[in-house]
Amino acid sequence: MRPATLDSYRERLDRVLVYIRDNLDEPLTIDRLAGIACLSPFHFHRIFSAFVGETVNGHVRRLRLEQAALWIASTADSVTDTALAVGYETPAAFARAFRERFGLSPSEFREHRGETFFSGAEQFVIKEVVAVKPEMREIEDMRVLFVRRSGAYSEAAKSAWETLMGFAYKNRLLSVETRGIGIGYDDPAVTAEECLRYDACITFFGEVALTGDVGIQNIAGGRYAVFLHKGPYDGLAEIYRDIFGNWIATSGCTLRDQPSFEIYLNRDPRRTKPENLRTEIWVPVE
């Protein structure tokens, strides 16, 4: 444990929580809030969710609606004025969100003077640290072939790998040295499912004539904390929560402004039992 590092993350996220509380009527973008926390936008939303227990958007939405409910129950302000004061662009959008949250329209809620109001106390709790221990590695830039797909990660990954591996087999690009790499750019708890971005990548050597959806990109070299996950791919989300909610706060490491990526160690995951799958999670650090 490194109390000074934990205190640093608490202080950074406390600044964000205070800023959100005081600016509910303003646009609260990830970039803006990440800047207040002095954290990379690549990693801010994962750290916020892991530490606070809510996504950034969920936290902002809850506070806006709870503030609006207090005003509606205790003042004579119009619903329109209240909606605008907590950052909603239209009364209709506000009314829909309010009913979803409280089960009543704003006018019905006012009539009952908030009898059913649930005031969830804002909490900021560092979860119990889980003992995840990485290996620190330095690598050079990796030049990779890739195919990008968008959508639910399970579906996007399947489609991307089918296209990429078809291209690789056709062009005889696979060898014992080929590495299979996946880059998931977005957090499913934050980004709409249809907008999630996934790149299926393989390392290669020499020159390749590109066709169709296949492209070339560089994966940044440098220092990485490498975590080994043993088991099904659907367990990766829990590992990410432990990394960004616990390990990073106690490690003394600073995240670099690069996406994390995964290296799949099994030669053919399709023919491997789920419990025997091995995946490395590479987290970029200073």
BELNOR-V503398 format. One record per backbone hydrogen bond with DSSP energy under -0.5 kcal/mol. NH is the residue of the N-H (numbers start at 1). CO is the residue of the C=O. If there is no record, write none. Layout:
nh & co
NH & CO
NH & CO
This chain:
nh & co
5 & 2
6 & 2
7 & 3
8 & 4
9 & 5
10 & 6
11 & 7
12 & 8
13 & 9
14 & 10
15 & 11
16 & 12
17 & 13
18 & 14
19 & 15
20 & 16
21 & 17
22 & 18
23 & 19
23 & 20
24 & 21
26 & 23
29 & 27
33 & 29
34 & 30
35 & 31
36 & 32
37 & 33
38 & 34
38 & 35
39 & 34
43 & 40
44 & 40
45 & 41
47 & 43
48 & 44
49 & 45
50 & 46
51 & 47
52 & 48
53 & 48
53 & 49
59 & 55
60 & 56
61 & 57
62 & 58
63 & 59
64 & 60
65 & 61
66 & 62
67 & 63
68 & 64
69 & 65
70 & 66
71 & 67
72 & 68
73 & 69
74 & 70
75 & 71
82 & 78
83 & 79
84 & 80
85 & 81
86 & 82
86 & 83
87 & 84
88 & 83
94 & 90
95 & 91
96 & 92
97 & 93
98 & 94
99 & 95
100 & 96
101 & 97
102 & 98
103 & 99
109 & 105
110 & 106
111 & 107
112 & 108
113 & 110
114 & 109
115 & 112
117 & 114
119 & 117
120 & 118
121 & 119
125 & 51
127 & 125
132 & 130
133 & 131
134 & 132
135 & 226
137 & 224
139 & 222
142 & 219
143 & 141
144 & 142
144 & 217
145 & 202
146 & 215
147 & 200
149 & 198
151 & 196
155 & 152
156 & 152
157 & 153
158 & 154
159 & 155
160 & 156
161 & 157
162 & 158
163 & 159
164 & 160
165 & 161
166 & 162
167 & 163
168 & 164
169 & 165
170 & 166
171 & 167
172 & 169
173 & 168
178 & 175
180 & 264
181 & 179
181 & 201
182 & 262
183 & 199
184 & 182
185 & 183
185 & 197
186 & 197
188 & 186
190 & 187
191 & 187
195 & 192
196 & 192
196 & 193
198 & 149
199 & 183
200 & 147
200 & 198
201 & 181
201 & 199
202 & 145
203 & 179
204 & 143
210 & 208
214 & 211
215 & 146
217 & 144
219 & 142
220 & 218
222 & 139
224 & 137
225 & 283
226 & 135
226 & 224
227 & 225
227 & 281
229 & 227
229 & 279
231 & 229
231 & 277
235 & 232
236 & 233
239 & 235
240 & 236
241 & 237
242 & 238
243 & 239
244 & 240
245 & 241
246 & 242
247 & 242
248 & 243
250 & 246
250 & 247
251 & 247
252 & 248
256 & 284
258 & 256
261 & 282
262 & 182
263 & 280
264 & 180
265 & 263
265 & 278
266 & 278
271 & 268
272 & 269
276 & 273
277 & 274
279 & 229
280 & 263
281 & 227
282 & 261
282 & 280
283 & 225
283 & 281
284 & 282
285 & 223
286 & 254
